[in-house]
Amino acid sequence: MSSSWEQLFFQILLLVVFCRHINTKTPGPTPPPLVSISSPLPTEIRSVVLKGESHTESVELLNPVNLTLECTWTGNQNKLPNITGFWRKDGDEVENSRLTVQLENDQYNLKRVFSIISEENLGNYSCMFESEAKIDFVLAAPHMHEVRDKPIVSYVGDSVVIVCKMEETKPKPSTWNWYKANGTDKIFTAAEPLRYEIKNDERKTKLVVYNLTEADGGLYYCGAVYAINTTMGLVELKVINFTEPLKPFIAIVLEVIVLVVAIMFYERYQSKKNYTAGKGMNDQTNTLTQGENNEPEEGSSMRQRKV
């Protein structure tokens, strides 16, 4: 009996020791993930040396950037020891940009960093050396130089392919978009798959419009999408009926018919006039002939009386 109590006591002791080693702490909350810090904007530098009075430099941008614009002017004949320099954005003076520029190594240097992060930051930046000289930096996304002067003409019920493309020397856009009307009415092929189809191929895009109606005519805008901005191209589409090309021909035929009718009326009038004139001449000739025939008879009667 005592041995059984000893075994029971020993088992209880082991259970107590085992429970003390069990981790009963409630697990703490999961630490939040590390917040990724956005990398700073890349930097670019554009510099121009001006030897005259003005210069325009085109700057193509694809992505947001911290852009350093450097202007160097060799000055004029006066070579003042210092002048006032400042910056303009689209004709308006940039706030707090005026400073005194010293003449160093026979030239004036003006520099400023601009954060170009969106479409609103693009435009014309000018560094001004008082009113004596300026350098314009035109900031923009790559332009499409292939512009179609004449509209595309197609017929009601047909389909048409409208093409836009970027030059091979230009960077490839990330994608293409199509718009109608004023450039804000975006075309979604998923909404009307039976009417529109867009085919993008790097520097080229095609918009296919099926089953044309006269309402499809108008202006179409193709947009080459870059991170900094979307470059727009313009194409005009004219949708006409099949009878439209016949209108000039019909007009010519009508003019010919009118001319022929006028000629016929004129000839008829002339023939009638000539007939009337000829008849009058014949009557007059007959009258003269009868008079001449009567004269000999009168002469012989007179001779007979004299005898």
C-alpha positions as CSV (number, residue, x, y, z in Angstrom):
1,M,0.0,0.0,0.0
2,S,2.8,2.4,0.8
3,S,4.6,1.6,-2.4
4,S,1.5,2.6,-4.4
5,W,1.3,5.9,-2.5
6,E,4.9,6.5,-3.3
7,Q,4.4,5.9,-7.0
8,L,1.4,8.2,-7.0
9,F,3.4,10.9,-5.2
10,F,6.3,10.5,-7.6
11,Q,3.9,10.9,-10.6
12,I,2.4,14.1,-9.2
13,L,5.9,15.5,-8.6
14,L,6.9,14.8,-12.2
15,L,3.7,16.4,-13.4
16,V,4.4,19.6,-11.4
17,V,7.9,19.8,-12.7
18,F,6.8,19.2,-16.3
19,C,4.1,22.0,-16.1
20,R,6.6,24.5,-14.8
21,H,8.6,24.2,-18.0
22,I,5.6,24.8,-20.3
23,N,5.8,28.4,-21.9
24,T,2.4,30.0,-20.9
25,K,3.3,33.4,-22.3
26,T,0.9,34.9,-24.7
27,P,2.6,35.6,-28.0
28,G,3.1,39.3,-28.6
29,P,1.9,41.1,-31.7
30,T,3.6,40.6,-35.0
31,P,6.1,43.5,-35.5
32,P,5.0,45.8,-38.3
33,P,6.8,45.5,-41.6
34,L,9.5,48.0,-42.3
35,V,8.2,50.9,-44.2
36,S,10.1,51.2,-47.4
37,I,11.6,54.6,-47.9
38,S,11.2,55.8,-51.5
39,S,14.4,56.4,-53.2
40,P,15.3,60.0,-54.0
41,L,14.8,61.3,-57.5
42,P,17.7,60.7,-59.9
43,T,19.7,63.8,-60.9
44,E,20.5,65.2,-64.3
45,I,22.5,68.2,-65.3
46,R,22.0,70.3,-68.4
47,S,24.5,73.1,-69.1
48,V,24.7,75.6,-71.9
49,V,27.4,78.1,-72.8
50,L,26.0,81.3,-74.4
51,K,28.2,83.5,-76.5
52,G,25.4,85.7,-78.0
53,E,22.2,87.1,-76.6
54,S,19.9,84.1,-76.6
55,H,19.7,80.3,-77.1
56,T,17.0,77.6,-76.8
57,E,17.8,74.2,-75.6
58,S,15.3,71.3,-75.9
59,V,15.3,68.8,-73.0
60,E,13.5,65.5,-73.3
61,L,12.5,63.8,-70.0
62,L,11.0,60.4,-69.5
63,N,10.8,60.1,-65.7
64,P,10.7,62.4,-62.7
65,V,14.1,63.9,-62.0
66,N,16.0,66.5,-60.0
67,L,17.2,68.6,-62.9
68,T,20.2,71.0,-62.5
69,L,20.2,73.7,-65.1
70,E,23.5,75.5,-65.6
71,C,23.9,78.7,-67.7
72,T,27.2,80.3,-68.7
73,W,27.3,83.6,-70.4
74,T,30.5,85.0,-71.9
75,G,29.2,88.5,-71.5
76,N,29.2,91.5,-73.7
77,Q,31.6,94.3,-74.3
78,N,30.9,96.0,-71.0
79,K,32.1,93.1,-68.8
80,L,30.6,94.5,-65.6
81,P,32.1,93.0,-62.4
82,N,28.7,91.7,-61.4
83,I,25.1,91.6,-62.8
84,T,21.7,90.5,-61.6
85,G,20.6,87.0,-62.6
86,F,17.2,85.3,-62.1
87,W,15.0,82.5,-63.4
88,R,11.6,82.4,-65.2
89,K,9.1,79.6,-65.7
90,D,6.8,80.0,-68.7
91,G,7.4,83.8,-68.6
92,D,6.8,84.3,-64.9
93,E,9.7,85.0,-62.6
94,V,10.6,82.2,-60.2
95,E,10.2,83.3,-56.6
96,N,13.4,84.1,-54.7
97,S,15.6,83.4,-57.7
98,R,17.3,86.7,-58.0
99,L,20.9,86.9,-57.1
100,T,24.1,88.7,-57.9
101,V,26.3,87.0,-60.4
102,Q,30.0,87.7,-60.3
103,L,32.2,87.9,-63.3
104,E,34.6,85.0,-63.0
105,N,37.1,84.0,-65.7
106,D,35.5,86.4,-68.1
107,Q,32.1,84.8,-67.8
108,Y,28.9,84.7,-65.7
109,N,27.5,81.5,-64.2
110,L,24.0,80.9,-63.0
111,K,22.7,77.5,-61.7
112,R,19.6,76.2,-60.1
113,V,18.1,72.8,-59.3
114,F,14.4,72.1,-60.2
115,S,12.4,69.1,-59.1
116,I,10.5,67.8,-62.2
117,I,8.0,65.3,-60.9
118,S,4.9,65.7,-63.0
119,E,3.4,67.3,-66.1
120,E,2.9,70.6,-64.3
121,N,6.6,71.0,-63.8
122,L,7.4,70.7,-67.5
123,G,7.6,73.9,-69.7
124,N,10.0,76.7,-70.5
125,Y,12.7,77.6,-68.0
126,S,14.7,80.6,-68.7
127,C,17.9,81.9,-67.0
128,M,18.1,85.6,-67.3
129,F,21.2,87.8,-67.2
130,E,19.4,91.0,-66.5
131,S,17.9,92.0,-69.8
132,E,21.1,91.4,-71.8
133,A,20.9,87.7,-72.4
134,K,18.9,84.6,-71.7
135,I,18.9,80.8,-72.2
136,D,15.6,78.9,-72.6
137,F,15.4,75.3,-71.5
138,V,12.2,73.7,-73.0
139,L,11.3,70.6,-70.9
140,A,9.0,68.1,-72.4
141,A,8.3,64.4,-73.0
142,P,9.4,63.1,-76.4
143,H,7.4,64.6,-79.2
144,M,5.9,62.8,-82.2
145,H,7.2,64.5,-85.3
146,E,5.3,62.4,-87.8
147,V,2.1,64.5,-88.2
148,R,-0.5,63.6,-90.8
149,D,-1.5,66.8,-92.7
150,K,-4.5,65.3,-94.6
151,P,-7.4,63.5,-93.0
152,I,-8.1,59.8,-93.4
153,V,-11.2,59.2,-95.6
154,S,-13.3,56.1,-95.3
155,Y,-16.9,55.1,-96.1
156,V,-19.9,54.3,-94.0
157,G,-20.1,50.6,-93.1
158,D,-16.3,50.0,-93.7
159,S,-13.5,49.7,-91.2
160,V,-10.5,51.9,-90.9
161,V,-7.0,51.6,-89.3
162,I,-5.6,54.8,-87.7
163,V,-1.8,54.7,-87.1
164,C,0.4,56.7,-84.8
165,K,4.1,56.0,-84.3
166,M,7.1,57.4,-82.5
167,E,10.4,57.9,-84.3
168,E,13.0,55.2,-84.0
169,T,15.4,57.6,-82.3
170,K,12.9,58.3,-79.6
171,P,12.5,56.3,-76.4
172,K,9.8,53.6,-76.4
173,P,6.7,54.6,-74.4
174,S,5.4,52.4,-71.6
175,T,2.1,52.0,-73.4
176,W,-0.4,53.8,-75.7
177,N,-3.8,55.2,-75.2
178,W,-6.4,56.5,-77.7
179,Y,-8.9,59.4,-77.2
180,K,-11.6,61.0,-79.2
181,A,-13.2,64.4,-79.5
182,N,-11.3,66.9,-77.4
183,G,-8.6,64.5,-76.2
184,T,-10.3,63.6,-72.9
185,D,-12.8,61.0,-74.1
186,K,-10.7,57.8,-73.7
187,I,-11.5,54.9,-75.9
188,F,-11.9,51.6,-74.0
189,T,-11.9,48.5,-76.2
190,A,-13.3,46.4,-73.5
191,A,-16.5,48.4,-73.4
192,E,-17.0,48.1,-77.2
193,P,-15.0,45.2,-78.5
194,L,-17.1,44.9,-81.7
195,R,-16.4,48.6,-82.5
196,Y,-12.8,49.2,-81.5
197,E,-9.5,47.3,-81.4
198,I,-6.1,48.7,-80.3
199,K,-2.9,47.1,-81.4
200,N,0.3,48.4,-79.6
201,D,3.8,47.5,-80.9
202,E,6.5,49.4,-79.0
203,R,6.9,52.7,-80.9
204,K,3.7,52.2,-83.0
205,T,0.0,51.9,-82.2
206,K,-3.0,51.1,-84.3
207,L,-6.7,51.9,-83.7
208,V,-9.1,49.8,-85.7
209,V,-12.7,51.1,-86.0
210,Y,-15.3,48.7,-87.3
211,N,-18.7,49.3,-89.0
212,L,-18.1,53.0,-89.4
213,T,-20.9,55.5,-89.1
214,E,-20.9,59.2,-89.9
215,A,-20.8,59.9,-86.2
216,D,-17.3,58.2,-86.1
217,G,-15.9,61.1,-88.0
218,G,-13.8,63.7,-86.2
219,L,-10.5,64.0,-84.3
220,Y,-8.7,61.1,-82.7
221,Y,-5.8,61.5,-80.3
222,C,-3.1,58.9,-79.7
223,G,-1.2,59.2,-76.5
224,A,2.4,57.8,-76.0
225,V,2.5,57.3,-72.2
226,Y,5.7,58.1,-70.4
227,A,6.2,58.3,-66.6
228,I,6.5,62.1,-66.7
229,N,3.8,62.9,-69.2
230,T,1.7,61.6,-72.1
231,T,2.7,62.9,-75.6
232,M,-0.4,63.4,-77.8
233,G,-0.7,63.0,-81.6
234,L,-3.7,64.1,-83.7
235,V,-5.4,62.3,-86.6
236,E,-8.6,63.4,-88.4
237,L,-11.0,60.9,-89.8
238,K,-13.7,61.7,-92.3
239,V,-16.6,59.2,-92.9
240,I,-18.6,59.7,-96.1
241,N,-21.3,57.9,-98.0
242,F,-20.6,56.0,-101.2
243,T,-22.6,58.6,-103.1
244,E,-20.2,61.3,-101.9
245,P,-17.5,60.7,-104.6
246,L,-20.2,60.8,-107.3
247,K,-21.4,64.3,-106.4
248,P,-18.7,66.0,-108.6
249,F,-19.5,63.7,-111.5
250,I,-23.2,64.3,-111.1
251,A,-22.6,68.1,-111.0
252,I,-20.6,67.9,-114.2
253,V,-23.3,65.8,-115.9
254,L,-26.0,68.3,-114.9
255,E,-23.9,71.2,-116.2
256,V,-23.5,69.4,-119.5
257,I,-27.2,68.7,-119.7
258,V,-28.0,72.3,-119.1
259,L,-25.5,73.4,-121.7
260,V,-26.9,71.0,-124.3
261,V,-30.4,72.2,-123.6
262,A,-29.3,75.8,-124.0
263,I,-27.6,75.1,-127.3
264,M,-30.6,73.2,-128.6
265,F,-32.9,76.1,-127.7
266,Y,-30.5,78.6,-129.2
267,E,-30.3,76.6,-132.5
268,R,-34.1,76.2,-132.6
269,Y,-34.5,79.9,-132.1
270,Q,-31.9,80.7,-134.8
271,S,-33.6,78.2,-137.3
272,K,-37.0,79.8,-136.7
273,K,-35.5,83.2,-137.1
274,N,-33.8,82.2,-140.4
275,Y,-37.0,80.6,-141.6
276,T,-39.0,83.8,-141.0
277,A,-36.4,85.9,-142.7
278,G,-36.3,83.6,-145.7
279,K,-40.0,83.6,-146.1
280,G,-40.1,87.4,-146.1
281,M,-37.4,87.5,-148.8
282,N,-39.4,85.1,-151.0
283,D,-42.5,87.2,-150.7
284,Q,-40.6,90.4,-151.6
285,T,-39.0,88.6,-154.6
286,N,-42.3,87.4,-155.9
287,T,-43.8,90.9,-155.7
288,L,-40.9,92.3,-157.7
289,T,-41.2,89.7,-160.3
290,Q,-44.9,90.4,-160.8
291,G,-44.2,94.1,-161.2
292,E,-41.6,93.4,-163.9
293,N,-44.0,91.2,-165.8
294,N,-46.6,94.0,-165.9
295,E,-44.3,96.7,-167.3
296,P,-44.0,95.2,-170.9
297,E,-47.8,94.9,-171.1
298,E,-48.2,98.6,-170.2
299,G,-45.4,99.6,-172.8
300,S,-47.1,97.7,-175.7
301,S,-50.4,99.3,-174.9
302,M,-48.9,102.7,-175.1
303,R,-47.2,101.9,-178.4
304,Q,-50.5,100.8,-179.8
305,R,-52.2,104.1,-178.8
306,K,-49.4,106.1,-180.6
307,V,-49.9,104.1,-183.7
